[in-house]
Amino acid sequence: MISYNPKDWFTFIFRFHKADTFRQLFPMILAICGYAAGIAWLELEYWRLSDKSYVRNLPVMHSLLGFAISMLLVFRTNTAYDRWWEGRKLWGSLVNNSRNLAMKLEMILSPDQTATRTFFRKMIPAYAFALHNHLHKEKTRVELFDKEDHKHFFDKIDHDKHIPNQLGMLMYRHVQGLYQDKVITGEQLLFLNAELQSFTDICGACERIKNTPIPFSYSVFIKKFIFFYIMTLPFGYVFQLGYYIVPVVAFIFYVLASLELIAEEIEDPFGGDQNDVPTQLLAQNIHRHVAEII
């Protein structure tokens, strides 16, 4: 995720970072400029259509369609941002619930229960790292434990199956073992259950966002709408703007296409792009906070 100062907005005008849509759209902007210049030359110099009233009335169509396309893009952008913000809230809940679980365990467990403390000190952040890798479609790695003496916690992990579910089961099984050994009471078991259950709930909600993109027909329709809107702009406005239609059409294309690109990027908050939710950083924070608490 890109870190920036929102108050220092003036410098953004002259700086192009890797996630800037201008870099991605630059080849198409050049093509649009050439297309608009060609249409302007044909209508003004070759066909000489300046006296044709039916051509001059084309801007009326664009005025009507401009409102429709603006509403579509506003809805598209808002829907994509809602998905991004929901992903951020889910990971915020994971951070808070990890802290709450660590605090409860710190209060319940006695100081001499070193093995259990070590188990949860490693397992809680391991779940966050496993969820991060799971959402990024990577094979889950437990680098956090490579240099530790507790790799036996993960001997039964099957990397071909759902990793977060297996880690959640390990924590459930360990808590149940504490109850059966009468280390914790039934009330304390219920006391810990809410945070343990929330891990799976958060994982499922993140998977819902990850695996349910915007409907294909809707996304394709917006792209087609933008394309035909831009392609027909020079035909009507060339008589009012002359060859100035070239930069005008290029700018309108940049604005409309950029909104669609931004929506595509943020609708998947776990895709690994620069503007996505910083799940790796949040998992590291969970690791640090849990180690401080337990």
C-alpha distance (Angstrom), angle and dihedral (degrees) to the residues before:
residue distance angle dihedral
M1 . . .
I2 3.81 . .
S3 3.81 114.4 .
Y4 3.80 114.6 -150.0
N5 3.79 144.3 150.7
P6 3.83 107.9 -104.0
K7 3.82 91.0 -159.0
D8 3.81 93.0 58.8
W9 3.81 92.6 69.7
F10 3.82 99.1 138.7
T11 3.82 94.1 70.6
F12 3.82 90.7 55.3
I13 3.81 89.8 70.9
F14 3.80 92.3 66.8
R15 3.82 99.5 34.6
F16 3.79 124.5 82.4
H17 3.80 115.6 -164.8
K18 3.78 126.8 -172.2
A19 3.79 93.5 -93.8
D20 3.81 93.7 51.4
T21 3.79 111.9 122.0
F22 3.81 91.6 -141.0
R23 3.81 90.4 71.8
Q24 3.78 92.0 52.9
L25 3.78 95.7 43.7
F26 3.81 98.9 41.6
P27 3.86 96.4 98.1
M28 3.80 91.1 47.9
I29 3.81 91.4 46.2
L30 3.80 89.2 56.0
A31 3.81 90.1 49.4
I32 3.81 91.0 49.4
C33 3.81 90.2 50.5
G34 3.80 91.1 52.9
Y35 3.80 91.4 46.8
A36 3.82 93.2 49.3
A37 3.80 91.8 47.0
G38 3.82 90.3 50.8
I39 3.82 92.8 50.5
A40 3.82 90.8 47.0
W41 3.81 92.0 52.0
L42 3.81 93.0 47.3
E43 3.80 94.9 49.5
L44 3.80 97.5 40.3
E45 3.80 103.4 34.3
Y46 3.80 109.0 18.5
W47 3.81 109.4 29.7
R48 3.84 94.8 22.9
L49 3.80 93.8 -151.2
S50 3.79 96.5 162.8
D51 3.81 91.7 112.8
K52 3.81 95.3 50.7
S53 3.81 109.0 105.5
Y54 3.81 95.1 -163.2
V55 3.80 90.1 60.6
R56 3.80 92.8 46.8
N57 3.80 90.1 55.4
L58 3.81 93.6 61.0
P59 3.85 93.1 93.5
V60 3.81 87.8 67.6
M61 3.81 88.7 65.7
H62 3.79 91.6 49.7
S63 3.80 91.6 50.1
L64 3.79 90.1 55.5
L65 3.80 94.7 43.7
G66 3.82 92.5 44.6
F67 3.81 91.2 69.5
A68 3.81 91.7 48.6
I69 3.79 94.6 49.7
S70 3.80 91.8 46.6
M71 3.82 90.9 54.2
L72 3.80 91.2 48.2
L73 3.80 92.8 50.6
V74 3.81 92.8 46.2
F75 3.80 90.4 52.5
R76 3.82 90.8 44.9
T77 3.80 93.6 50.8
N78 3.81 94.2 44.6
T79 3.80 91.8 49.6
A80 3.80 91.7 50.0
Y81 3.81 92.6 47.4
D82 3.82 90.9 49.6
R83 3.82 88.5 57.1
W84 3.82 91.3 48.6
W85 3.81 92.7 48.1
E86 3.79 92.5 46.5
G87 3.82 89.3 53.3
R88 3.80 90.1 50.8
K89 3.81 92.0 49.4
L90 3.80 91.2 49.6
W91 3.80 91.8 54.2
G92 3.79 89.7 45.1
S93 3.79 87.6 55.6
L94 3.81 89.7 49.3
V95 3.81 90.0 54.2
N96 3.81 92.7 48.7
N97 3.80 95.2 44.3
S98 3.81 91.1 48.6
R99 3.79 89.5 54.3
N100 3.80 92.1 45.8
L101 3.80 92.0 50.4
A102 3.79 91.1 48.1
M103 3.82 91.5 49.6
K104 3.81 92.6 49.2
L105 3.79 91.7 48.9
E106 3.79 91.0 47.9
M107 3.79 90.0 55.1
I108 3.83 96.1 42.5
L109 3.79 101.7 43.0
S110 3.75 120.0 74.7
P111 3.83 119.5 -126.2
D112 3.79 92.9 -109.3
Q113 3.83 93.4 60.0
T114 3.78 92.2 90.5
A115 3.80 97.3 152.8
T116 3.79 93.9 54.2
R117 3.79 92.4 45.2
T118 3.79 90.5 50.7
F119 3.80 91.2 48.2
F120 3.80 94.4 56.0
R121 3.80 93.3 37.7
K122 3.82 86.8 61.5
M123 3.80 101.1 31.6
I124 3.82 100.7 52.4
P125 3.83 95.5 57.5
A126 3.81 89.1 37.6
Y127 3.79 88.1 63.1
A128 3.82 90.7 53.5
F129 3.82 92.5 49.7
A130 3.81 90.7 45.6
L131 3.81 91.1 51.9
H132 3.81 90.7 48.1
N133 3.80 91.8 53.3
H134 3.80 92.3 41.2
L135 3.81 92.2 54.9
H136 3.80 91.2 47.3
K137 3.79 91.2 53.3
E138 3.78 92.6 -118.0
K139 3.76 128.7 135.7
T140 3.77 105.3 -97.4
R141 3.75 113.3 -109.1
V142 3.81 126.7 -168.5
E143 3.78 98.7 -152.0
L144 3.79 86.5 149.3
F145 3.79 89.5 73.8
D146 3.80 103.0 35.3
K147 3.78 93.2 100.7
E148 3.79 96.5 35.9
D149 3.80 131.6 91.9
H150 3.80 93.7 -123.2
K151 3.78 103.3 75.4
H152 3.81 87.8 119.4
F153 3.81 86.8 78.1
F154 3.80 87.9 73.3
D155 3.79 102.0 39.5
K156 3.80 91.2 107.0
I157 3.81 95.9 48.8
D158 3.82 112.6 119.9
H159 3.80 107.7 -152.3
D160 3.79 91.1 -160.7
K161 3.81 91.4 63.6
H162 3.79 134.2 61.3
I163 3.83 102.5 -60.7
P164 3.84 99.9 -164.6
N165 3.81 91.0 51.1
Q166 3.79 90.9 52.7
L167 3.80 92.6 49.8
G168 3.79 90.2 47.6
M169 3.81 89.6 51.9
L170 3.81 90.2 51.8
M171 3.80 90.6 54.9
Y172 3.81 92.4 45.6
R173 3.79 90.9 48.7
H174 3.80 92.2 48.6
V175 3.81 92.8 50.1
Q176 3.80 90.5 47.1
G177 3.81 88.8 51.3
L178 3.79 90.0 53.1
Y179 3.81 89.2 53.0
Q180 3.81 93.6 48.0
D181 3.80 90.2 48.9
K182 3.83 87.7 51.1
V183 3.79 91.7 -120.5
I184 3.81 89.2 127.7
T185 3.81 129.6 26.4
G186 3.79 128.2 -121.6
E187 3.81 90.0 -102.2
Q188 3.79 90.8 53.5
L189 3.81 89.6 48.6
L190 3.80 89.6 57.3
F191 3.81 88.5 42.5
L192 3.83 90.1 61.3
N193 3.79 96.9 38.3
A194 3.82 97.0 79.8
E195 3.82 94.5 61.6
L196 3.80 93.3 41.8
Q197 3.78 91.2 51.8
S198 3.81 92.1 46.2
F199 3.81 90.6 62.3
T200 3.80 91.8 63.3
D201 3.81 91.7 41.8
I202 3.81 91.0 53.8
C203 3.81 91.7 46.4
G204 3.80 91.4 51.8
A205 3.81 92.8 47.9
C206 3.81 91.3 50.3
E207 3.80 90.3 49.4
R208 3.80 89.5 51.4
I209 3.80 90.4 56.6
K210 3.80 93.0 42.6
N211 3.79 97.0 47.7
T212 3.82 100.2 38.6
P213 3.81 110.3 67.4
I214 3.78 126.0 179.7
P215 3.84 108.9 -69.7
F216 3.79 110.6 -83.8
S217 3.82 95.9 -129.0
Y218 3.80 91.8 53.3
S219 3.79 93.8 49.7
V220 3.81 93.2 46.5
F221 3.81 92.3 47.9
I222 3.80 92.6 55.0
K223 3.81 92.0 49.9
K224 3.80 91.9 49.5
F225 3.79 91.1 46.4
I226 3.82 91.7 52.8
F227 3.81 91.8 46.1
F228 3.81 96.8 51.9
Y229 3.80 92.1 40.5
I230 3.80 91.5 55.4
M231 3.82 94.3 41.4
T232 3.80 92.3 55.4
L233 3.81 97.8 43.7
P234 3.82 96.9 86.6
F235 3.82 93.5 53.7
G236 3.79 94.8 66.9
Y237 3.79 106.5 26.8
V238 3.79 98.5 45.2
F239 3.83 91.7 86.7
Q240 3.81 91.3 55.1
L241 3.80 98.4 40.9
G242 3.79 104.5 25.1
Y243 3.79 112.7 -161.2
Y244 3.80 89.2 -14.4
I245 3.78 83.6 82.6
V246 3.83 87.6 82.8
P247 3.86 98.2 69.0
V248 3.81 91.3 34.7
V249 3.80 93.8 56.2
A250 3.80 91.1 42.8
F251 3.80 91.3 53.0
I252 3.82 93.8 47.0
F253 3.80 89.7 49.6
Y254 3.81 90.4 49.4
V255 3.81 92.1 52.8
L256 3.81 97.4 45.4
A257 3.81 96.2 41.2
S258 3.82 91.7 45.4
L259 3.79 91.6 55.6
E260 3.80 89.8 52.9
L261 3.83 92.4 47.1
I262 3.80 91.8 49.3
A263 3.80 90.7 49.8
E264 3.82 90.8 49.8
E265 3.79 91.3 51.6
I266 3.79 99.9 47.3
E267 3.82 97.1 39.5
D268 3.82 86.6 78.1
P269 3.83 103.3 49.7
F270 3.83 91.5 179.8
G271 3.80 99.4 52.5
G272 3.80 98.2 105.8
D273 3.82 96.2 -113.1
Q274 3.79 121.5 141.1
N275 3.80 92.5 -103.8
D276 3.81 96.3 47.2
V277 3.80 126.5 108.3
P278 3.85 108.2 -73.7
T279 3.80 95.3 -122.3
Q280 3.82 93.4 159.8
L281 3.81 91.5 55.9
L282 3.80 92.1 45.2
A283 3.82 90.9 50.8
Q284 3.81 89.5 51.4
N285 3.80 89.7 50.8
I286 3.80 90.1 52.2
H287 3.80 89.5 51.0
R288 3.79 92.0 51.5
H289 3.82 96.1 44.0
V290 3.79 95.6 46.6
A291 3.82 90.3 49.3
E292 3.81 88.9 52.9
I293 3.81 93.7 49.4
I294 3.82 102.7 42.7
